[in-house]
Amino acid sequence: MSADAAEQPGTRERLRDSFDTRLLAPMMLGSVLNPINSSIIAVALVPIGLALGVSSGETAWLVSSLYLATAIGQPVVGRLVDVVGPRTLFLAGGALVGVGGLLGTFAQDLGTLVAARVLIGLGTCAGYPSAMYLIRSEAARTGRDSPATVLTLLTVSSQTVIVIGPTLGGLLIDLGGWRATFAVDVPLAVLVLVLGLRRVPPTRHPDGTRPALRLDVPGVALFSALLAALLVVLMLPSTSTAWLLLVVVAAGAGLVWWERRHDDPFIDVRVLAGNRPLVLTYLRQLLTGLTSYGVLYGLTQWFEEGRGLSPSATGLLLLPLSGAALVVSALTGRRPEVHLKLVVGAVFQLAGALSMLLLASDSPLWFLVVMIVVFGVPQGLLNLGNQNALYHQAEPSRTASSAGLLRTFLYLGAIGSSAAIAAFYTQDGGSAGVHALGWFLVVVSALNVALTVLDPSLRRVGVRGD
């Protein structure tokens, strides 16, 4: 018998006791589908507006439509993943992304592009909840917590794509026009399908049967009505839409009433109400999203319209943000403690927002680079910190749906930032608009600092023995 054969049983035993690294590729690809579609559109908004003859306020719907779809879809799909496992939903999501990419590639009007973004948004909903489910299931299979590096890789890949997305978008626009930013989804969708079929395992009960599909449809409907009405109010604030605030209140009250009485709720408000640390994590993620996406969409638009840079130059200017995010993630990712990460990240967001107040049409490039680096530090800290906090705070049986809801709050921040940009950039992306956006982000970032510093539960998250 060869030495290799003699070692084989021990090798197999070690593999059974360790995290299955074959899952990393589909986990990371699924998780980055939404960030890449979120960020790649940032430098395409101006070219799309010029090509279709629509204003910057109207193109903001391309941002908000995707986030409305994902804000609703992430917790819904996350709950389904908790019940039936990730494989089917992961594959269905990849197919939707491909269809949305094709529709956007050949679209001739803004309405069709918005529909394409909705399909893409729905298709990206399965990736992140599936990844969190697989991390938790691997921990159960091996009898040990998954390595901290797995959570770090998940966050770093998403954050890297968010900031590389505008650079990629600028290059694609130079090569094939704004339609190329939709066409890129087609090969990505094919790769998702291939990896999903080959590497994401089916989920079965111990007796070998497939889990039964259950979904709290009334709860999902009330949640969807709440978010849809809130989006319209934010995007079209006027007396004609004020009545929708009643829909927001009624749907919210109805959601709480129904979920408290349902035996298998879509959002378990009873558990959520008793889990104050998790609620605060969701609020911090909302504030993080408001600032992060306000920078991503607001600054990129100002770089092009207020500073006169091309889409490709704007994309290149955002690369230092990616570099800073990668450096701080590499330095801090292996440490499970989250409190200091969240405090430092929130303070840097505040510093970056204050620097936006100094922007002018002749601001030197070195100043823009420094500002982008400052914003890159929280990019590498806040989402990682909030994700790690959720992993420790969420009920294990609802890991995927809790993770989906974390993304929902991030996307609510993106929707809010899009609405703010549409309100502040009334005519164009000039300095007056970017200063107004800067003041808004100063207030938001200051609230994030306060919420982080004043939360004592964060000091225990990730600490050895927690």
N, C-alpha and C positions, 0 to 999 in steps of 0.2 A: 504493500500500500504506500502510495506517495505521501510525502510530508504535507502537501497541499490537501490531500484527501483526509489526512488525519486531523488537520486543523479545521476542516470544514464544519463539523458539528458545533464547535465552540464559536466559530464565526457567525453561524446562523443564530446561535443563542444571543450573542451580543447584538445582532441586528434586531432581534425581536424585542430587546430591552431598550433600544434607542429610537429616537425620532426617525421616521421614515423620510429620508432626504429626497426621495422621488416626488414627494408632495410639494416641495418648495417651488418648482417651476410653475405648476398650475395655480398655486396659491398666490404667488407674486404677480403673475400675468393677470389673473382675475381681479386682483386688488388694484392694479394700475389702469384698468380700462376706463374707470370713471375719471381719475385724475388727468389722464392724457387727453380725454375729451373735454375736460373742464379747462385745461390750460392752453391747449392748442388753438382754441377758438379765440383766445384773447387778442392775438395779433391779426386775426381774420375779420374782426368786426368792422373795422374801417373799410377794408377792400370790399366786403359784402355790402355795406351801406352804399358805397359809391357805385357798385355794379347794379344794384337793384333800386337805387334812387330812394333809399329810406334813411331816416335820421338815426343818430346814435341812441336816442331814447327807444326807438323801435327795435334796433338790433339787440338791445338789452334783453329782449324776450328770448333770444337764442340762448342766453345764459340761464335765465329764470326757468324756461320750459324744461331744460334738462334737470335742473335742481328740484323743480316741483315733482317731476316723475321719480327722481331718486329719493327725495325726502319722504314720499309716500311709499315707494316701492321697497326701499331698504329694510324697514322693519317688517313689512309684509312678507317679503321673500325670506328674511331672516327667521321669522316664525315658522315658515314652511320648511326651511332647512333644519331647524330644531326638531321638527316632527318627522320628516321623511328622509333627511340626509341631503347632502349637497349635490350629488352627481347629476340628477335629472335637471335641477334648476340651473346648475352651472352650464350645462349644454344648451338649454333653452335660452339662457341669457346670451351666450355667444352667438347663437343664430339671430337673435333680435338685433344685436350690434351690427352684424353683417348687413341685414336688411336696411337698417337705418343709414348705414354708410352708403349703400347704393342709392337710396332715395335722395340723400343730400347731395351726392355727386351730380345727379342729373336734375336737381330742382331748378325751377325757373322763377320762383317767387318766394317771398319771405314766409308765407304760410306753410309752404311745403317744407322749407328748411326747419321751421319750428316743429312740424310733425316728425321730421327725421331726428331731431334732437330728442324728442320725447321717446321715440323708439330706442335710440341709443341709451338714453338715461335708464329706461326700464331694463334694457339688456345688461347694463353694468351692475344691476342691483344684487346679483348673486355672488359676485366675486369676494367681497370683503366678509360678509357673514359666513360664507363657505370656508374661507381661510381660518376664521376664528373658531368655527366648529371643528375643523380638522386639528387645530392646535389642541383644543380641549379633548377631543376623542383620542388623540395620540397620547396625551397625558394619562387618560384612563386606561389605555391599552398597555402602556409600559409601566404603569404604577409610579410614575415620577413626573414632576412638572416638566413641560417642554422647555428646552434651553431658552434663556433670555435672548439669545441671538436670533431666534426665529421671529419673535415679536419685533425685534429691532429691524431685521431684514424686511419685514412686512411694511413697517413704517418708512424706513429709508427708501425703499423702492417707490412707494407712493409719492413721498415728498420730492424725491429726485425727479420723477416724471413730471410733477406739477411745475417745477421750475425749468426743466429742460423742454417741456412742451412748447412754450412760446418760441424757443430757438428752432425747434423742429418745425413748428408752424411757419415761421418766417422762411426757412429753407424750402419747404414744400410750396409756399406761395410763389417764391421766386422761380421754382421749377415748373409748376403746373397751375398756378392761380389758386384762388381760395377753395376751389372745388377739391383740390388735392387733400385738404384738411379733413374732408369727409371720406374720400376714397381710401385713406390709410386704414380705416376701420375694417375694410374687407379682408385683407391678409391677417390682421390681428384676430378677427373672428374665426378664420380658418384655423389659426394656431390654437385658439381656445378650444375649439371642437376636437382637434387632434389630441391635445394634452388631456382634455377632460375624459375622452374615451379610453385613453391608454393608462392614465395614472390616478384618476379620482375613483376611489372604490365605491361600489354600491353599499347601501346601508341596510342591514337586516336586524330583526330581533334575534335574541339568543336561540329561539326555536326555528330560525331559518326563514321566517316569513318577512315580507316587506311591511314597514310601518304603515298604519292607516293614515290617509290624508285628512286632516282636520283644519278648519280655518274659521275664525270668528268673523263672518262676513259683515254683520251689523257694526261691529267695532271698527273694521277696516273702512266701511262706508262713512262712518262719522269722522274718523281720523282724516280721510281724504277730503271730505267737505270742509273741515276746519282749515286744512292747509291750503286748499284751492282758493277759498274765500280770502284767507289772509294774504295770499300772493297777489290777488287782484287789488286788494286795498293798498298794499305796499307799492305795487307797480303803477297804479292809476289813482293816486290819492285825490279825491274831489268829492263834492257833495253828492254827485250821482252814484258814487260807489260806497258812500258812508253806511248805507243800509246793510252792507255785507258784514259790518262789525257785529250786527245782531246774529248773523249766521255763524260767525266765529264763536261768539259766546254760547249760542244755543248748541252748536255741534260739540264744543268743548264740555259743556255741562252734560249733554247727552252721553258723550263718550265715557266720562267718569261714572255716571249713573249706571250705564249698561255694563261696563267692565267690572264694576264692583259686585255685580250680581251674576256674572257669567262664570260657569265652572271651569272653562278653559279660555281665558280672555286673550285677546290679541295683545294688549298692553296690560300687564297685571298691576293696576294702579294701587292695589292694596300693598303689594310688596314694594312698589316704587315709593309710596308715601312713607313707608317705614325705613327706607334706605336713603337717608339724607346725604351721605357722601356720594352716592351714585347720582342723585339729582344735581348736586353741585358740580360734578364732573360734566354732566350734560350742559349745564349753564356755561361753564368755562369753555366747552367746545363751541358753543354758539358764539361767544365773544371772540374766540380765536378765529372762527370762520369769517366773522364780520370784518376783522382787520386783514386777515390773510388774503381774502378774495377782493377786498377793497383795494389792496395793493396790486394784486394780479391783474385785475381788469381796469381799475382806475388809473394806475400809473402807466400801464402799457398804452392805454388810449392817449394819455397826456404826452408820453414820449413821442407818439406819432403826430398828434395834432397840435400840441402845445410847444413841443421842442423840435418838431420837424424831422424826426428820424424815420427811416424806412422800416417796414415790418421785420426784415432780416436783421437790421442793426438793433432794433428793439429787442428781438429775441436774444441776440448776442449779449446785450447789456444785462440781461437777466441771468446769465451764466454764473456770475459771482454769487448770486443768491443760492444757486445749487451747490457751489463749492463750499460756502459757509455752512449750509445745512448738512452736507456730508461730513465735514470735519467735526462739527459738534456732535453729530450722531455717532460717529466712530469713537469719539472720546468718552461719550457718556452712555452709549447703548447697552454695554454689558452690566451696568449698575442698575439694579432693580428699583432703587429708591427714586421717588418721583417729585418730592416736594421742592427741592432746590432747582430741579430742571424747570418746573412750572413757574417758579418765582422769577428766575433769570429770564426765561422766555418772555414772560409778560412784561418785564421791565424793558427788554430790548424792543418789543413791539411799540411800547410807549415812546421810546427814544426815536424810533423810526418815524412814527406818526408826527412827532414834533418837528422832525427835519423836513417833512413835506410842506410845512408852513413857509419855508425859505425858498421854495422852488420858483424859478422865473424862466422866461423863454430863452434867456442866455446863460442859464446855469451851466457851469463847466462840467465836463464829463467826469472828472475825478470826484466831484461832489455826488453825482448820480451813482457812481460805483460804490462809494462809501455808504450811501444811504441803502443801496441794495444789499450790501454785505450785512448791515445792521439788521435788516429785515430777514436775512438768511438765518441768523442765529435762532430766533424763535421758530423758524420753519423746521429746524432740526430738533427742537426740544418739546414744543407744546403738544403736537399730535402724538408723539411718542409717549410723553408723560401721561396724557389723558387716556390713551389706549391701554397703557400698563395699569393705570388706576382702575379702569373699567374691568380688566381681567381679574383683579383681586376683589372688586366690589360687587360684581354681578352674580346672580344666582347661577350656578353651573348649568342647570337644565335649560336656561334661557340665554346661554352665551351668545348664540348667533343673533337672536332677535335684539338682545341688549346692544350688541355691536352694531346692528343695523340702525338702531335708534340713535347711537352715538353719531353715526354718519348723517342721520336725519338732522340733528342739531347743527352739525357742520354745514350742511346744505342750506338750512334755514339762515345761517350766517351769510352764505353765498347769495341767497335770494335777497336778504336785507341789504347787502353791500351793492348788489345790482340795482335795487330800487333807489338807494342813496345816490349812486352814480347817475342814474337817469334823472334824479331830481336836481343834483348839483351841476351836471353838465347839460344845462338847458339848451345851449346853442352849439357849443363845441367843447373840446377838451382843453380849454385855455387855462391860464393860471388862476383866475378867479374860481373856477370850478374845482381845481385840484386843491386850492387852499381851503375851500369849504369842506371838501372831502377829508382833508387833513384834520380839521377841527373835530369833525365827527369821529374820526378814528382815535384822536387823542382821548376823547371822552370814553369810548369803548375800551381802549387799552387800559385806561386808568381803572375802570370798573373791573377788568380782568386781574389787574395787580391786587386790588383790594380783596376780591373774591378768593384769590389764591393765598394771600398772606393770612387772611382771617379764618381759613379752614384748617382746624387742628388735626382732622382725620388724615390729612395728606402726609403728616410726619410719620405715620405708622405704615403707610403703603409701601410694600417692597422691602421693608426692613426685615432682616433675618429673624425668623421666628414668628412673622406675621401670619 
